[in-house]
Amino acid sequence: MPLRHFAVLLSGLALTSLAGCTSLSPQNAAPAPAEHGQQALVQAVDCCASLAALPFQALDADQTQRLKLDTSAPAHRFEDGKSFFQAFALPRDAGPLSFELTSTIVDGQVFAPTVLVLDEAFQPSQRIASDKFRYRGPSGFAPARLAAAFDLTPGPEAAYLVVYSNDAARQGSTRYESAEKVYARVRGLAPPPGPDPVAEHTATGNVTLASEPHDGGGGGLLTPILGDRATTPTPEPRPGATTDTSSTAVERTRDRDFDYRRMIDAALKAGDIELAMQLAERAEREGQHGTRAWLAERLRAVSP
């Protein structure tokens, strides 16, 4: 679209942005630098003397919730390292459940989760380590993420569930698809040259836990669902560290953390202003308020 049309676009964007909030909501705000989260974790006081003393929340049989894994979350020194965490008491009479845990890649950072299952005596009975989470590229409204799915039957051997990270996982990283390659794929264009970016594994992140009833039992034990939906790239360990990803399943929920701004940037670089505006409108509808105003500023910066 010619630059002379920018004035019209800017006027429309400016008017529509006045109707909404011009700042990002907290859930969509850019994460703090990785070193800030790690420093906060080092300084955090261990909340509990034992696993039995963890602050457990009740977990419904059918729900999707965003886990608060930031510097305000409780911290505990697990046997494999200190971590911010969230802990849940599983519903006793729910029957077999299917779970999916996803961790969104945001601004080159991602929380590499570990799932720990405790029995009625608060002793570890099962674990899904971070190397069982597989990279899944952006698709539809879902952003790039690490994901794993598993079945679990609440009972004496599976009474509690804890989501945390560990020292080894935070030494790793995950290579993911660049915004430019995503744009090219969506528009049916040849992918641009160059390597994809690398997401650093961090002490905090955007994690979603989804649960729903499942037909069939698992004897109270975790049953990872090995899927074929994963796509390259794969995690890249830092020197001296071992970490990878493997295991996922059918996507059940739409993640609202889709990184519209990266996609809008890619559209602007390709000169596709109309697509950039469409993405801004979708972002506003998804609750990412201020995206129209942000796009208006980007267009104003390049207009004559």
C-alpha positions, 0 to 999 in steps of 0.5 A: 500500500503506498505511503500516501495512504498512511494518513487515512490508515492512521486516522482510522487507527487513532479513532478506534484506539480511543475506544479501548485501553491504550496499554497492554493488560498484565497478562499480555505484558512483555516478560521481564528479562530472564536474569531478573526472574532468576535473581528473584528466584535466588532471593526468594524464601523457601515457602515450605519445609516439606512437600506436604506443606505446599499451598495446594489449590483445588483443581476442577475436573474440567477447566483451563487456567493460566498458572501464575508462575512469576516472581510473586508465585511461591518458591520451594527447593525441590530435590532437583532445584529451587523453583517458583511453582503452583500446586493442586489437589486433584478431585477425588471423585472425578475419574480419569482425567486428561491434562495438557500443559503448555508453556508459551514462548514470549520475547525469546523466553520460555518456562520449561515445566516439570510435572510432579505427582504426589500420592496421599502421603505427599510422596513423589509417585510420578514425574513428567520432566521438562525433556518430555515437553515438545516444541509446537509451532504457531498455528491458528491463534496458538503461539509457539510453545512447549507442550505435553499431554498426559492422562491421570486417574486421581486416587491414592497414588495420584492425589496432588500435582505440582508444576515447577521447573528445575536447575537443569531445565533452566540451563537449556534453550529452545529454537523456535520459528521466526515471525518472518517464517511464520508470515511467509508460511501463512501467506504461502511465500518462500521462507526467508533465509537465516536461522530461527531465534532461540528462546532461553529457558527461564525461571518464570513464564506463561503456562496454561493447564487444561484438564477434562474428563477422560474415558479409560483408566490409568491406575492412578499413574501418569500416561503420557500421550505420544503425539505426532503434532510436534514440529522442528525446531527442537530445543538446543542445550547450552554448553554442559547442559542436557535438555530436549523435548519430546511428547505432546498430543491433540491441542484442546484449547485456544491460547490467547497469548498469540504474539500478534505484535511479532506477526504485525512486525513481520507483515510491516516488513513485508509491506502488507499493511492490510494484514497488519491492520487485520492482525491489530483488530484481532488482537484487540478482540482477543483482549490485547488492548492498545495494539491498534495504538501501537500499530498507529505509532509504527505507521506514523514513524514511517509515514512522510 
